[in-house]
Amino acid sequence: MMVIPILVAWCFKEINPALDFIVGIEISALLGLILIKICQTDKDLNWMQGMIVVSLSWVVAMILGAIPLYLSGHWKSFLDACFDAMSGFATTGLSLVQDLDHLSYAHNFWRHLIMFLGGQGIVVIALSFFVRGFSGAFKMYVGEARDEKIMPNVINTSRFIWLVSIVYLILGTLALGVTGILNGMKPVNSFFHGACIFMAAFDTGGFSPQSQNILYYHSFAYEVITIIIMVLGAINFKLHYHLWMGNRKELIKNIETQTLFVTIIATFSVVAVGLAQTGIYPATVALFRKGFYQLISGHTGTGFQTIYAAQFFTDWNPLAISGVILAMALGGAVCSTTGAIKMLRIGIILKAFKEDLKRIIMPERAIVVEKFHHIREVFLEDKIVRSALIITLAYMILYGLGALVGMFYGYPFLESLFESTSAAANVGLSCGITKITMPAMLKVTYILQMWAGRLEFMSVFTILGFLFASIKGK
Amino acid sequence: MKKILRLILITLFLGLNFLAVVCAQGLSSSELINNAKQYDGKLVTYSGEVVGDVMSRGEFSWVNINDGENALGIWINSGLAKEINFTGSYKSRGDNLEFVGVFHRACSEHGGDLDIHAQSLRQVSNGRAVKEKLNFDKVSLSLILLGILFLTWILTLFKHK
């Protein structure tokens, strides 16, 4: 994949950036050769091996992806470059880059490309293009937090995910490119930014080619288009498939879209009341452009900002900030590019509450049966509710642990919780904690949160269990 | 009557004095962002490098000015924007400009953006094209790695046989 930024460097006549990627390719190939020699086997993967392969692939991808970034000289340390690489692959969007406004086209493209690759899933890439089909494929696919097959076969599912993404990439780049030109940007820059912003928006990443993020464009049209792309990125790929097949009713009936609609309205109401209390945006348009944009960016797990990081705590009040934190913690749909708890789980938990309430209200003899619609009608069974609650609890613990580490380093509670939720839910909104000068341990904490949050724990739990068992000698 | 007149004159003097201080000092982007409420609606002086595109929107244009800490959006008359020769990117250092203008914490004209509506512009220093020099350390590193890669590949083939 590093060949693509070399082509970008060639187009823009950037010599040294091309060398950075050549070094990156050489190290990757060298590691690949060594691993083939050491680890090659004809045996199929079992569940544990599948999960471990996936979680370690993400760590290796982070290290290899960080090499060209570090060589550019725009990252203060290799840890900072690793932070940005994990942030990119996990589609988070938190960044420690220095002097972004002078970064080469090649490196900038790479930052956004890794979001595009990470959003679809590194293993999905392998399954789509390199794997000819083996039963271990599904285990690796599941390990990457994708337990839903769109097609009967996971390799065809992976290829469909890519087809959807490429079609939207072309349309999105065109829309943003033309808008950029109308906004007064140079055509080349306009389409370059269009492609980068599309990749960051559809994969709910949040990187941007300029240091001001979306504020750089000073454009309402740009904001509206990115909102549409972010929402598309937050929708389940299975739902995309049904929409492509002309089954539009699924969009209205699906529990995920219904829950997403309700939670957007609920969290935006909190943000709007909070902002109205501060009185910073007296005009409705401004309140919508600032309040709704940050909210939808947080809810879809993108992390695009049209305000400066510090403004969250200098201009917004705790109520509005809490609304954004809540939206970040909830996330988008399962089998999408978003992180966090996700709408299906929230919908299931709400349905379970409803079922339990019915049980209390109705006579003891009454049989209460609750169903939900997700592509098909599904009976609400205890094991489904249990699974949703376990992952929700794991996310809440992860948000809390990150906040504790932040507070350990002296940051106030709400700021720590904001940044921790943003990292663990793979959002990327920042209130200013994420900067080059923050403690190295906090950087490592956020890297671990991004990794665990993106893989939805199963692969990470497996590797932790494996390490624990190895230490105990079992 | 005299007392009221004296009071008005003193207030006017202090107000103008404060404005002059704000103008003369020149503020950093961090100061403006962190103390936005204090400077809202006031005349400020801000300077830095022009980065990215100069985006013309008819009579006015947007330019983004980076002072090394953050970049702020400046809403400027398109006629004044024509004086900009270089904008900062990988291959160029942008013109260093100083603006005097009205600072907005949440501009009502621009959807709540934090921006400065410039009234005047002064060129502090000219920008320039940056000529990229070949980094020989990187060339050496890539050649050494190529050698190691080739050697490893030969070794794996040899061991395989």
Interface residues (C-beta under 8 A of the other chain):
Chain A: F12 E14 I15 N16 P17 L19 D20 I22 V23 E26 I27 A29 L30 L33 I34 I36 K37 L71 D101 H102 L103 S104 Y105 N183 G184 M185 K186 N189 Q210 S211 Q212 L215 Y216 Y217 H218 F220 I280 Y281 P282 A283 V285 A286 L287 R289 K290 T306 I307 Y308 A310 Q311 T314 D315
Chain B: S30 I33 N34 N35 A36 K37 V51 G52 D53 V54 M55 S56 R57 S61 W62 N64 N66 N70 A71 G73 G88 S89 Y90 K91 R105 A106 S108 H110 G111 G112 D113 L114 D115 E132 L134 N135 K138 V139 L141 S142 L145 L146 I148 L149 T152 W153 T156 K159
